């Protein structure tokens, strides 16, 4: 009878050890997954910041182009006024 009891206790101990090892492996995988997810979220934040900076740069370039176009339009208007005055002087 005691031999059967010893075998049952050993089997139960092995099952408990297997469950503990399994739980430790699961916890390690969860920690690794959490670290990977955190890195991915940080990369996502950096990507959005980079996109925002690109759009700010693009907006600044567009603003500069608009100013340049406005200056060119004023110059063309001044040239048109000059030509008009020249035509008026020749009459």
Secondary structure, DSSP 4 states (H G I P E B T S, - for coil): -HHHHHHHHHHHHHHHHHHHHHHHHHHHHHHHHHHHHHHHHHHHHHHHHHHHHHHHHHHHHHHHHHHHHHHHHHHHHHHHHHHHHHHHHT-
